[in-house]
Amino acid sequence: MTITVTGLRKSFGDHLVLDGIDLDVPRGTVFALLGANGAGKTTTVKILSTLHRADAGEAKVAGHDVAREPDAVRAAIGVTGQFSAVDKLLTGEENLRLMTDLHQLSRAEGRRRCERLLERFELTEAARKPAGTYSGGMLRRLDLAMTLVGSPQVIFLDEPTTGLDPRSRREMWQIVRDLVADGVTIFLTTQYLAEADELADRIAVLDGGRVVAEGTAEELKRRIPGGHVRLHFTDEQQLDAAREALAGATREGEGLALRVPSDGSLTALKTLIDRLDERAVKVDEMSVHTPDLDDVFLALTGNRSTTERVTNR
């Protein structure tokens, strides 16, 4: 595992933010941490990136203990926070050169790395323009490029697409996929549930300082009631035969369609199809409907909105 967390606890005064969370993140994957504002996402990132100390528990990143080996952890990670670290008075190239100096790269190596990153993030044409003239998407790409100067094994992306338009968000998603393909581990916090659904290999939902659910997107969706299979027929006789064969099937209005409760798994679908085959029932169309991550989030966090306005620690 690239990241392991056991029993992590953190309070600010009387406010308990993390109440003993456990996490395991395999190398070369995207792990998404979901939660409403104030759920503890940013606090978790700050502890794992050595910016905060935990009150209790243990955490290792890239094989190094975050409390006992903070310098080794910092050398192995990159962090892109909610707010850009770009100096808008400098050009894009100057921002990158500043990072190469901080990483103590030679002048020649620093120049080569800047050129590669500017090309990779499609910023070559804008390299000598002040970063203050960049669009939101360009600033986020530059911010991430600066993170990559140190060739990190693990990158913490704390709500990296907040405020971006849909096109820029999708560009950032592709960058994340490319990084993972190169073997980088991504620890992602986000309030965009479609983003976690699109990118994450595994997802954990944080609520009240605890991890209330963890799994793949599909595993989490199957935990929530409301999934069903919709069957459409060409005549009333076939519909009636199917309703007799399938427990829990209900008709949708006056149309020739049935709704059958199902978790959408292959096993459940095979059972349904076998029962229809046994009765020689002919189905015109079949579609599977499962809850999305919005449904999962609302069910697991007490129906609180992801845009709830509380202090985000």
DACOR-V54684 format. One record per helix or strand of 2 or more residues. SS is the DSSP state (helix for helix, strand for strand). FROM is the first residue (numbers start at 0). LEN is the number of residues. If there is no record, write none. Layout:
ss: {SS & SS}
from: {FROM & FROM}
len: {LEN & LEN}
//
This chain:
ss: {strand & strand & strand & helix & strand & strand & helix & strand & helix & helix & helix & helix & strand & helix & strand & helix & strand & strand & helix & strand & helix & strand & strand & helix & strand & helix}
from: {2 & 14 & 29 & 40 & 55 & 63 & 69 & 76 & 91 & 106 & 130 & 135 & 153 & 165 & 184 & 192 & 201 & 209 & 216 & 227 & 235 & 249 & 256 & 265 & 284 & 292}
len: {10 & 11 & 5 & 8 & 6 & 2 & 7 & 4 & 11 & 14 & 3 & 13 & 5 & 16 & 6 & 7 & 6 & 6 & 6 & 5 & 10 & 2 & 5 & 13 & 5 & 8}
//
